[in-house]
Amino acid sequence: MKYLRTLALLMLLSLPSAMAWSEEVKAPAEDLASLVATAVANNPELKSSQARWQMFTNKAKQASALEDPMFMFKLQNMLAREPFVFNKDPQSGKAIGISQQIPFWGKRAIRQEVAQYEAESYRWSIEERRLELTRMVKETYYQLYSVDKSLEIVEKNLKILADFTTIAESKYSVGQGVQQDIYKAGLERSKMLDMQITLQQQRRSLEANLNYLLYRPGNTPVGRVADFDLPKLELSAQQLKESAYEKRPQIKSLTNLVNKGKASQRLAKKEYWPDFNLSFEYMFKEAVSTAMVSDPGFNMFTLGVTFNLPVQRERRQAAVAEASSETNMSLEELNALKNGIGYSVNDLLAQLERRRKLVELYKGGIIPQAEQSLESAVISYRVNKVDFLTLLDGRMNLFNYERELYDSQAEYMMKLAQLEATIGTELVSTPSAQIPSPPAAKTEQPQPPAPAVPASEQSQHK
């Protein structure tokens, strides 16, 4: 009786969590396409990347602009004893002037080219970040799917284990069972409750992660994930690689950095040529008539050009070497990325094939066989041909296979999301409608055994 009271208490404790999960199942199915669109529209990291691109775009507009011209005003050759007198010395006068710094021919265009390549690399970095964000949303979505299905299976098996416990108690009460069966059923039910608590915690963590990616309050509820069919890829590994080389944003970003390095090399070589400064000055003079000198005070002007002497050869050679190293660095990063894409495509295709075959094996072979085995065990248990442990093992085996089926389905879709991020484009349309899930396993429930006939009555019938 003490054990029965404990078992009843455990059942009561499990009711709130089961009811909470049942209420959550009633929530509308999440639309993956809508979730991805929300994340792309709201995620602050993506907005930060867009602002960085705008910043470098505006820098590119400034790169080819000339420096502001310089205006000059001066009082020239003034007498110290009479500082503001202009008619005592013929060299005194008021001068104004203007000058303009002009880079050597071609430098401005190359500077703009360098800045544009850099800005373009940041633009493709935004697209790469968008791909990563989409991948993370999809992975979290399908992890939620796996956890939801596991919770459904756990809830179904908790009910079945409760029935098994009732049967074991009935058989024990009439002398056809052993008390160990009751303890074994209770232990398995407790394990199932422990698994349910863990899965519920995992779901809350995944909800928080999804809300973080969508930039919405962390306690926003997430409805159950819709069922889906596994899409099949028609492209070969070579076709996927070629598509990645053409469409992957990070490849385009690194290609722009390579072009930027080459343009920087040309600019560094241009530094061997001087820059010029054009200037013009105009001086206003006054007539001078003194005992020593007489000057009519004609106005004068000065026109000049100055340029730097590029004699610092070592500094310019170092600048060329720096640009060359930058080009080689970006080029090798691009080669490493292409090499990594080739590996990722082959690896992900192998994992996708494995998961698809596992799903087909579970649906077409293992789960139907496990259902038949369990049904046979139930029938045999009714007539006392198998023990309770065999019945319980059959139920737990089917439980594990069902979980592995949904885990494989979720893993297939997560690997597909990783492959899409690797290629740089969507390979299959994002599911937005609910597809009916595979039919649940139909297990015949054992019925309570008939009361045992006393030995004395059996002898009388004989």
C-alpha positions in Angstrom: 0.0 0.0 0.0 2.9 2.4 0.7 4.2 1.8 -2.7 0.8 2.4 -4.3 0.5 5.7 -2.4 3.9 6.7 -3.7 3.0 5.8 -7.2 -0.2 7.7 -7.0 1.7 10.8 -5.8 4.1 10.6 -8.7 1.2 10.4 -11.1 -0.4 13.5 -9.5 2.9 15.4 -9.7 3.2 14.6 -13.4 -0.2 16.0 -14.2 0.7 19.7 -14.2 3.6 19.3 -16.6 1.6 17.1 -18.9 -1.3 19.5 -18.9 1.1 22.4 -19.6 2.5 20.5 -22.5 -1.0 19.7 -23.8 -1.9 23.4 -23.7 1.3 24.2 -25.6 0.5 21.7 -28.2 -2.7 23.6 -28.9 -0.8 26.7 -29.9 -0.7 27.4 -33.6 2.2 25.8 -35.6 5.1 28.1 -36.2 5.8 29.3 -39.8 9.5 28.9 -40.6 9.4 31.3 -43.5 7.9 34.0 -41.2 10.4 33.4 -38.5 13.3 33.7 -40.9 11.8 37.0 -42.3 11.4 38.4 -38.8 15.0 37.5 -37.8 16.4 39.1 -41.0 14.3 42.3 -40.5 14.9 42.7 -36.7 18.2 41.2 -35.8 20.5 44.1 -34.4 23.7 42.4 -35.5 22.5 42.4 -39.1 21.5 46.0 -38.8 25.0 46.8 -37.4 26.5 45.2 -40.5 24.3 47.3 -42.7 25.4 50.4 -40.9 29.0 49.5 -41.3 28.5 49.0 -45.1 26.9 52.4 -45.3 29.8 53.9 -43.5 32.4 52.5 -45.9 30.2 53.4 -48.9 30.3 57.0 -47.8 34.1 56.7 -47.3 34.4 55.6 -50.9 32.6 58.8 -52.0 35.3 60.9 -50.2 38.3 59.0 -51.5 38.6 60.7 -54.9 37.8 64.2 -53.7 40.4 66.9 -53.9 41.7 68.5 -50.8 40.1 71.9 -50.0 41.9 74.9 -51.6 43.9 77.1 -49.2 43.2 80.8 -49.1 46.0 83.2 -48.1 46.1 86.8 -46.9 49.3 88.6 -45.7 50.9 92.0 -45.2 54.2 91.8 -47.0 57.5 93.5 -46.2 56.0 95.9 -43.7 58.3 98.4 -41.8 58.8 97.5 -38.2 58.8 101.2 -37.0 55.6 101.9 -39.0 53.8 98.6 -39.2 50.7 99.6 -41.1 52.1 102.2 -43.4 52.2 101.1 -47.1 53.5 104.2 -48.8 57.0 104.5 -47.3 58.6 101.4 -48.9 58.0 100.1 -52.5 58.2 96.5 -51.3 55.3 96.8 -48.9 51.9 95.7 -49.9 48.8 93.6 -49.1 48.7 90.2 -50.7 46.0 87.5 -51.2 46.5 84.1 -52.6 45.0 80.7 -53.2 46.6 77.3 -53.6 45.4 73.8 -54.5 47.0 70.4 -53.8 46.7 68.1 -56.9 47.7 64.4 -56.7 49.7 62.9 -59.5 47.5 61.7 -62.4 45.6 58.5 -61.6 46.0 58.5 -57.9 42.5 59.8 -57.1 40.8 57.2 -59.3 42.8 54.4 -57.7 42.0 55.6 -54.2 38.3 55.6 -55.1 38.7 52.1 -56.5 40.3 50.8 -53.3 37.5 52.3 -51.2 34.8 50.9 -53.4 36.2 47.4 -53.3 36.4 47.6 -49.5 32.8 48.9 -49.2 31.7 46.1 -51.6 33.3 43.5 -49.4 31.3 44.7 -46.4 28.1 44.6 -48.5 28.7 40.9 -49.2 29.5 40.4 -45.5 25.9 41.5 -44.8 24.6 38.8 -47.1 26.9 36.2 -45.4 25.6 37.3 -42.0 22.0 36.9 -43.3 22.9 33.4 -44.4 24.3 32.6 -41.0 21.2 34.0 -39.2 18.9 32.0 -41.5 20.9 28.9 -40.7 20.7 29.4 -36.9 16.9 30.1 -37.0 16.4 26.9 -39.1 18.6 24.8 -36.8 16.8 26.1 -33.7 13.4 25.5 -35.4 14.1 21.9 -36.2 15.6 21.3 -32.7 12.3 22.5 -31.4 10.6 20.0 -33.7 12.7 17.1 -32.3 12.0 18.2 -28.7 8.2 18.6 -29.4 8.0 15.1 -30.9 10.0 13.6 -28.0 7.6 15.3 -25.5 4.6 13.8 -27.4 6.1 10.3 -27.3 7.0 10.7 -23.6 3.4 11.8 -22.8 2.0 8.8 -24.8 4.3 6.4 -23.0 3.6 7.8 -19.6 -0.1 6.8 -20.2 0.9 3.4 -21.5 3.2 2.8 -18.5 0.4 3.8 -16.2 -1.7 1.1 -17.8 1.2 -1.4 -17.5 1.4 -0.6 -13.8 -2.3 -1.2 -13.3 -2.0 -4.6 -15.1 1.0 -5.6 -13.0 -0.8 -4.7 -9.8 -3.9 -6.7 -11.0 -1.8 -9.7 -11.7 0.0 -9.4 -8.5 -3.3 -9.1 -6.5 -4.5 -12.4 -7.9 -1.2 -14.2 -7.5 -0.2 -14.3 -11.2 2.5 -11.7 -11.0 5.4 -10.6 -8.9 5.9 -7.4 -7.0 9.1 -6.8 -8.9 7.0 -6.1 -12.0 5.3 -3.2 -10.2 8.6 -1.8 -9.0 10.0 -2.1 -12.6 7.0 -0.3 -14.1 7.2 2.5 -11.5 10.9 2.9 -12.1 10.5 3.2 -15.9 7.7 5.7 -15.3 10.0 7.8 -13.0 12.7 7.7 -15.7 10.1 8.9 -18.2 9.1 11.7 -15.9 12.8 12.7 -15.5 13.1 12.7 -19.3 10.0 14.9 -19.6 11.5 17.4 -17.2 14.7 17.6 -19.1 12.9 17.9 -22.5 10.8 20.7 -21.1 13.9 22.6 -20.0 15.5 22.1 -23.4 12.4 23.5 -25.1 12.5 26.6 -22.9 16.2 27.1 -23.7 15.4 26.7 -27.4 12.6 29.2 -27.2 14.9 31.7 -25.5 17.5 31.2 -28.3 14.9 31.6 -31.0 13.5 34.7 -29.4 17.1 36.1 -29.2 17.7 35.5 -32.9 14.3 37.2 -33.7 15.1 40.1 -31.3 11.9 39.8 -29.4 11.2 39.3 -25.6 12.8 36.1 -24.3 9.5 34.9 -22.7 7.6 35.1 -26.0 5.8 31.7 -26.3 6.7 29.5 -29.4 4.0 27.2 -30.7 4.7 23.6 -31.7 6.6 23.1 -34.9 4.7 21.9 -38.0 5.4 18.4 -39.4 7.2 18.2 -42.8 8.3 15.8 -45.4 12.0 15.4 -46.2 13.0 17.2 -49.4 15.3 15.5 -51.8 18.3 17.1 -53.5 18.7 16.7 -57.2 22.0 18.4 -57.6 25.4 16.6 -57.5 28.3 17.5 -55.3 30.1 19.1 -58.3 27.0 21.2 -59.2 26.7 22.4 -55.6 30.3 23.4 -55.5 30.0 25.4 -58.7 26.9 27.0 -57.4 28.7 27.9 -54.2 31.7 29.5 -56.1 29.2 31.6 -58.0 26.7 32.6 -55.2 28.4 32.3 -51.8 28.6 35.9 -50.4 31.8 35.3 -48.5 33.6 34.3 -51.8 32.4 37.6 -53.3 33.6 39.5 -50.2 37.0 37.9 -50.3 37.2 38.5 -54.1 36.6 42.2 -53.5 39.4 42.2 -50.9 41.8 40.6 -53.4 40.9 43.3 -55.9 41.3 45.9 -53.3 44.8 44.6 -52.6 45.7 44.7 -56.3 44.5 48.3 -56.5 46.5 49.2 -53.4 49.6 47.9 -55.1 49.0 50.1 -58.1 48.4 53.1 -55.8 51.6 52.3 -53.9 53.5 52.3 -57.1 52.0 55.7 -58.0 53.6 57.1 -54.9 56.9 57.0 -56.7 55.6 60.1 -58.6 55.2 63.5 -57.0 52.1 65.4 -56.0 51.8 69.0 -57.1 50.7 72.3 -55.4 49.5 75.1 -57.7 49.4 78.6 -56.2 48.4 82.1 -57.2 49.1 85.4 -55.3 48.1 89.0 -56.0 49.7 91.9 -54.2 48.1 95.4 -53.9 50.7 98.2 -53.7 50.5 101.9 -53.1 52.5 104.7 -54.7 55.6 105.7 -52.8 57.1 109.2 -53.1 60.0 109.9 -50.7 63.3 111.7 -50.8 65.1 108.4 -51.3 62.7 106.6 -53.7 59.8 107.0 -55.9 57.5 104.2 -57.1 54.2 104.4 -59.0 52.7 101.5 -56.9 51.7 99.0 -59.6 50.0 95.8 -58.4 51.9 92.5 -58.8 51.1 88.8 -58.9 52.9 85.5 -58.4 52.1 82.2 -60.0 53.9 79.1 -58.8 53.9 75.3 -58.7 55.6 73.1 -56.0 55.9 69.4 -55.8 57.4 66.9 -53.4 60.6 65.0 -54.2 59.9 61.2 -53.8 63.3 60.4 -52.6 62.2 58.1 -49.7 62.5 54.9 -51.7 62.5 52.5 -48.8 59.2 53.8 -47.5 57.6 53.4 -50.9 59.0 49.9 -51.4 57.6 48.9 -48.0 54.2 50.3 -49.1 54.3 48.2 -52.2 55.3 45.1 -50.2 52.5 45.8 -47.7 49.9 45.9 -50.5 51.3 42.7 -52.1 51.1 40.9 -48.7 47.5 42.1 -48.3 46.6 40.7 -51.7 48.3 37.4 -51.0 46.5 37.1 -47.6 43.1 37.7 -49.2 43.9 35.3 -52.0 44.9 32.5 -49.7 41.8 33.1 -47.5 39.7 32.8 -50.7 41.5 29.5 -51.6 41.0 28.2 -48.1 37.3 29.1 -48.2 36.8 27.3 -51.6 38.7 24.2 -50.2 36.5 24.3 -47.1 33.3 24.5 -49.2 34.4 21.4 -51.1 34.9 19.5 -47.9 31.6 20.8 -46.4 29.6 19.9 -49.4 30.9 16.3 -49.6 30.5 15.8 -45.8 27.0 17.3 -45.6 25.8 15.3 -48.6 27.1 12.1 -46.9 25.3 13.0 -43.7 22.1 13.9 -45.5 22.2 10.5 -47.3 22.7 8.7 -44.0 19.9 10.5 -42.3 17.5 9.9 -45.2 18.3 6.2 -45.3 17.8 6.0 -41.5 14.4 7.7 -41.8 13.4 5.3 -44.5 14.7 2.3 -42.5 12.8 3.4 -39.3 9.6 4.1 -41.2 9.7 1.1 -43.5 11.4 -1.5 -41.3 12.4 -1.0 -37.7 9.3 0.7 -36.3 6.8 -1.6 -38.0 8.8 -4.6 -36.8 9.0 -3.1 -33.3 5.2 -2.6 -33.4 4.6 -6.2 -34.4 7.0 -7.4 -31.8 5.2 -5.4 -29.1 1.8 -6.5 -30.3 3.0 -10.1 -30.1 4.4 -9.5 -26.6 1.0 -8.0 -25.5 -0.9 -11.1 -26.7 1.6 -13.5 -25.2 1.5 -11.5 -21.9 -2.2 -12.0 -21.7 -1.9 -15.8 -21.7 1.2 -15.7 -19.4 3.6 -16.9 -22.1 6.0 -13.9 -21.6 6.9 -12.1 -18.5 6.3 -8.4 -17.7 9.9 -7.4 -18.4 9.6 -8.6 -22.0 6.5 -6.6 -22.5 8.1 -3.5 -20.9 11.3 -3.9 -23.0 9.2 -4.1 -26.2 7.4 -0.9 -25.3 10.7 0.9 -24.5 12.4 -0.3 -27.7 9.5 1.2 -29.7 9.8 4.4 -27.7 13.5 4.7 -28.5 13.0 4.0 -32.2 10.3 6.6 -32.5 12.5 9.2 -30.9 15.4 8.3 -33.2 13.1 8.6 -36.2 12.1 12.2 -35.4 15.7 13.0 -34.3 16.9 11.8 -37.8 14.2 13.9 -39.5 15.2 17.0 -37.6 18.9 16.3 -38.1 18.3 16.0 -41.9 16.7 19.4 -42.0 19.5 21.0 -39.9 22.2 19.5 -42.2 20.2 20.8 -45.2 20.2 24.3 -43.6 24.0 24.1 -43.1 24.4 23.0 -46.7 22.3 26.0 -47.9 24.5 28.3 -45.8 27.6 26.7 -47.4 26.2 27.1 -50.9 24.9 30.6 -50.4 21.4 30.0 -51.6 18.1 28.2 -50.7 18.1 24.7 -52.2 14.5 23.9 -51.2 11.5 26.1 -50.5 11.1 26.9 -46.8 8.1 24.9 -45.5 5.2 27.1 -44.3 2.3 24.7 -44.2 1.7 21.9 -41.9 2.0 18.4 -43.3 0.4 15.5 -41.5 2.9 13.6 -39.4 3.4 9.8 -39.8 0.7 7.8 -38.0 1.4 7.0 -34.4 2.2 3.5 -33.5 -0.9 1.5 -32.7 -0.2 -0.7 -29.8 -2.8 -3.0 -28.4 -3.2 -2.3 -24.7 -3.1 -5.3 -22.4 -6.3 -6.1 -20.6 -6.4 -7.1 -16.9 -6.1 -10.9 -16.6 -9.1 -12.9 -15.5 -9.2 -13.9 -11.8 -7.2 -17.0 -11.0 -9.3 -20.2 -10.4 -8.6 -21.7 -7.0 -6.8 -25.1 -7.1 -9.7 -26.8 -5.2 -12.2 -25.7 -7.9 -9.8 -26.9 -10.6 -9.7 -30.4 -9.0 -13.5 -30.5 -8.8 -13.8 -29.7 -12.5 -11.3 -32.4 -13.3 
